């Protein structure tokens, strides 16, 4: 989880409301928190924008939370600050976010058929990439004790 405080300064001569938009990232990665507003008789509500008088400044909190299954990569989302009084004017800023690789390969050896007199034993080796980076795996089989005691057949299966 990464938190950023965005400082906004209203340089206009009018009261204005500012909204922050984070482009180029899935919405579930992004949480934007505005200061609470008071309405009427002390009623406090969660703000959907930052209201500022002329010459005032305020903070918007941006929290980025990439999920555990986010692919390892460098992400460059664009932050866009919009003023309600002048929607054609927008301030743009880039954030460089690097999701580090997680290398986690799980293996499981499954006995499909135990050896009987007329048939050989059969095993299945399952390899599962539980990390966030593509993996290329080379598999080889050999006898540890007596050469040519066993025969091996390696096949490849792909799951989407």
N, C-alpha and C positions, 0 to 999 in steps of 0.2 A: 504494500500500500504506500502510495506517495501522496503527500499533501503539499499544495501550493497555496500561498496567499496572494491574491491579485489585488493590488492597490489601484483604486480608481479615483481620479481627480476630476471634478466637474469644473471645467474652465469656461463654460458658457455663462451667460448672464441670466439664464432661466433655470428653474427647477427641472431636473431631468431624472429619468429612470434608466438604469443600465442593466443589460442582460449579457451573460457570458454563454457562448456556445462552443463546444468542443467538437470539431469536425474530424473525420477520418478514424474514429475509434468506435467500436460497438457501444451502444448506450449503456449496457450493463457494466462496462468498465468505468464509467464516469458518474461522479456525483458532484453536483454544484450546490453549494449552500450559501444562501444570502442571509444577511442579518434579519432578525425578527422585526416585524413591523408592529406598531401599536395602532389600533383602530378604535376610535371612540373612547368609551369609558374604561380604558385600561386593558382592553382585549388585545392579547398578544397572538399574532398569527405568523405562521412560517412564510417568509417572503419569497416571491417568485422573481424578484428583481431588486436592484439596489437603488433606492431613491436618495438623491443628493441635491442640496441647495447649491446655488452658485458659490464657487470657491471652496466647497466642502470636499472632503475625501472620505472614502470608506473602503472596506475590505470584502472581497468575495473569496470563499474557500472552495478550492477545487481538489477533489480526492480522486486519484486514479488507482483502481484496483484490478490489475489483470488477473483473470481466473487462472487456476492451477493448470488448466489445459491449454493456455495460451502458447502458441508456437514461439520458440526461441527466434528472435529477430530484433531488428532495430525499427521502432515505430516513430513516425514523425507527425503527430497530430497537430492541427492548426487550432489555435484559440482565437475566437472572434468576439470582440466586445462591441455590442450594439447600443446606441443611444436611441431612446424612444422618440425624442424630438427631431432627430435627423437620421432616419433609418438608412439613408444612402451612404452615410459615413460609418465606416467600421475600422476598428483597430485590429490588426492581425499580428499574431505572434506564434512562433513554432516552439514545440517542446520535443526534445530528443529523448526517447524512452527506449532503453535496451532491456529486453527480457533475456536473461541468461539461460543457457541450455541446461537441461536436467537429463542426465544419462541414466536411465533405469531400464534394464533389460531383464525380464523375468523368464525363467526356463522351467519347463515341466516335462518329465519323462513318464510316459504312460505305457503300461504293458497292455498290448492289444491281445496277444495270445502267448501263453506260456509254451515252452518247448515241450512237444510230445514226440513220440518215436517217429511218426510219419510226417510231421510238419515242423518247420523251424519256428522259433519264437519271433514275435513281431512287437516292435516298440514304436511309439510315436513321440517325437520331440517337438514340443510346442514352445516357440519363442514369442514373447509379447513385448512390444516396445511400449512401456508405460511412461516414457519420458516425453519431452516436448521438442525433440529434434529427430529428423529422419536418421535411420540406422541401416547400415549395410552389414550383413553378417555372413561370414564364410563358415560352413559346417563341413567337417571331415570326420570319418570314422575309421578306426584301426584296432587291431587286436593288441592287447598289452602283453599277453603271454605267448601263445602259440600262433605263429603266422598261418594264415589261411584256414583257421579253425572256423571262422564265421564269414559269411558274405553280407555285404551291406548294399542297400539300395536307398539312395537319397532322392527324394522328390521335393518339389517346391510347391507350396500352396500360398495363394494371396487372398487375404480377406480385405474387403473394402473398409 
